[in-house]
Amino acid sequence: MSESINKYSKISTSGSKISRAFNGSSQNYSITIDSVSMTSKKSVEEKLRELLFRENSILLKSYCDNLLKKDPQTNQVFSLILFYSSRGKVTQLLCQVGRREIKEAKAGTPLFRGNTPFIRLYSYYLFFYCSDFMNKTTSEVMNETGLNKLSPVEYDDETWVEEFVRYYSLLIIQNANCIPCHQRKIIKSLLCSPSVKDDIIKKKQIFSTLMFLRYLFVPFLKHPYILKSLQKCVSEWIREGEEKDKKQGNTTDIFNELKLSLDHLYDNVVNSPVGFEVGMINLKQQEQSLNELMDILKDNLFTLSSDYSGDFQEIFNLVKGKQEVDTSTNMEFATDELKHWTGSKLEIASQLNCELKFKITELTRENERIKHKISFINNYFL
């Protein structure tokens, strides 16, 4: 992952001085105060974090609307992702941008289907941080079946497709635990958006888009016949909603196993505990991303200011007053973030324990219902 990232790419802390004139002397003495929060200026790093990490960030909104909507440069997408991820905030970035797109979407418009700012960021995020599940499912089935070496005529065969789908379904179920916690958190957060949380069809549409159309199915773009068949299967799975018995009874459908694996994956991601989120904090990448992002802001000041709804003077002052990155400032932030992440482990473990208990309770109830059904059938027929 670090190799992929590397391909793309001193603030003084002396403190304020207070001059005092002593009686009987014309000499002024300067006293250095190292920690006077009322008068000390924030570093570029601190100010930019404050502008981007706040809830409903105006700078983030302007950045997405003006730089990421139409044919953005690679560094404009990558530097923003790296700025957040290297500070352990990548889930905050994608959740905030994704929820906004859901909220502002017009009724009846498919979500996350175009090259929106969220999709551009999400695609880079998947490439750098979510390759394991892809490698063990889509890449594996393509290698094992020799798909890349076959012509469309050779795999346009129902028997071959059936074997392909059966193996792919098995890989999806077997490797579901390879989906990283941060990706689970992003998907679950978006599915909890007010406009979709009570609509199972919309939830499954978003899930299938983020997990399949924009992720696992991307390598199949080179094989239109396979991609079209898989997309058709997913569309049927979405329309079937919660009617799982209908799928289980349709033994003639060669995609039946894949639909069942979609059910398993959906339940694994959406209804299961997220688990511990692995931190991505990286001091070197913090420095790199800060310098790159500041250069981007400087080069696009006029564009960003065109419809900026906040006080753009603070952005102007930040960019024009840009200094070299202070390593100690970043180190302090990285240390604080690591302390926070470590300190919250107990709280996360407690939450995880509660979610697991709830899941066990649900499974116990389902088990009892099945027992009652079996008992009823035995009593009825025996």
C-alpha positions, 0 to 999 in steps of 0.5 A: 500500500505504501509503495502505491502511495509513494508513486503519487507523490518550520513553524516556529514554536518559540512562543510569545514575548512579553516586554517588561520595564523594571523600575530604575532601569531603561532596559527592557527584558523579554520573557518567553512564554511557551504555552499561552493559548490566548495569544499563540497562533495556530500552525498551518497544520492545526488551522487546516485540520480545523477547517476540514475536520469540523462537521459540515465543513464549508471548505470540504464542500467547496473543494468537492463541488469546485475541484472534484465534480468535473475531471479533477487532476489525480493529485486533487483527489489523492492529496485529500484522501491522504490528508484524511487517511494519514490522520486516521480520519478517512471514514469521516471524509467518506461518510460526510461526503457520501451522506451529503450526496444522499441528502441532496439527491433528487427523488428517483435518482440512482445513488452513487452511479455517476462520477460524483466527488464521493465516487472519485474519493471512494475509488481511490480509497478502495484501490489503496486500502481495500485490495485484500478482499478484491484479490481473494474474490474477483482476482482469484476467480479470474485467475483460477478460471483463466477468464483473461485468457478466454474469448467471449465465445468460450465462456458464453456457455451455461455450464461454464458460467454456472461453475464460474458463479458457484466458485465466485459465490464460494469465494465471497462467503469464505473471505467476507472477513477480509473486508476491512473495518473502516469499509464496513463502517463507511457502508453502515454509516451511509445506510443509516442516512435518514432517507434510506435507513427504513427502505430495504430496496434503497439500502440494498441498492447502495450496498450493491453499488459500493460493494459490487458495481464500484468495487468487486465487479470493476475488473469484469469491465473487460468481459462484458458478457460476464459483467452483464450477467452479474449485474442482472443477478444483483438487480434481481437480488435487489428487487426480491427484497426480503423474500429470501424463501423465493430465492432458496426455492428457485433451484433452476436459477444458475445465479441462485448461489450468488444471490445467497452469497449476496445475502450472506455478505449483506448480513455480514457487513450491515447487520454484524458488529464493525469490530476494531478499526485499524488506524492509518496514522502516518507522520510522513504522509501527513507532511506530504499531504499537507504540503500538497493540499496547501499547494492545491488550495493556493493554485485554486483560490479563485475557483474555491472563492466563487461560491464559498458560503463562509468567510473566505478570508481565513482560507486566503490568510491560511494559504498566503501565510503558508510556511514549511511544515513543522514536524513537531506539530504533526508528531504531536497530533499523531501522538494525540490521535494514537493515544485517543485510539488506544484509549478508546479500545475499551469503549469499542470493545464494550460496544462490540460485546453488546453488538455480539450479545444482541446478535447471539440473542437474535440467532437464539430466537431464530433457532427457537422458531426453527425448532418450533416449526420442526416440532409442528411438522413432526406432530402434524405428519407423524 
